[in-house]
């Protein structure tokens, strides 16, 4: 079972509650820019395998490229893919690809407006907690480096994220 989702991570700091000495609140600089990095992600629950792809925009063609990336990993063994209701997930070309690949891929939609049913959402929360909250990124390159580090850790050490997925197993 593979759940897909997408998330944007802003270069501007995401401020989050933290501890500090009384009278010495932490200061996190901001760029004032609204640049963000777009990430497609997928989690295979059984093996706790995380896949991701960075892109510039979320649309049918970029989602299709992500699906092709997943196909390289799962085509031989078969998979059940569960996705939310983003408009480009329902694109005719995407569904034509699903139909052409139904011999190895079964696709299901989550109910509308139900992010709590998608375990990938918890991985975005983990990424923000361990990588982006209360951090200053002077440029997009540094944000991408941090995201790559966190995602690489999730891929290399699945035990880091397994507790976030426990209720789905």
C-alpha positions, 0 to 999 in steps of 0.5 A: 500500500502506497500513499501519495501526497504533495507539500510545499516548503517555504523558504521563509521561516516557519515559526513554531513554539520552542523553549527559551530563557525568560526574557530571551525569546529566540530570533529567527530572521526572515527573507521576506520572500515567498519562494517555496519548494514543491515536493511529491511524496509517497510512503509504502507502509509495509516496508516504510519506504519513502519516495519523493520528487522535487518539482517547480509546480503541482500539475498533471504532468509533474504528478505523472512524472512522479508516478513514473518514478514510482512505477520503476520501483513497483511495476514488477511486484504490483502495488495499491496506490492511495491518493487524495483528491487534488484536481490533477490526480483526476486528470484524464491523461493520469487516469489513462495511465492508470488504466494502461497500468492496471495489470500491476497498479490498483488505485483508490481515492481517499475521501474528500478533505481527509488528510488525517487518513493519509500517513504522508501528511505525518511525514510532512509534519516530521520534516517540518519539525526536524528540518524547517521549523525555526530555521533561517534559509538565506536562499532556496539552495539551502532549503533544498539541502535541508529537505534532501537531508531529512528525506535522505534520513527517512529513506536510510533510517526508516525507524525514524519515521515508523512511530509516525506511521504506527496507527496506519500499520 
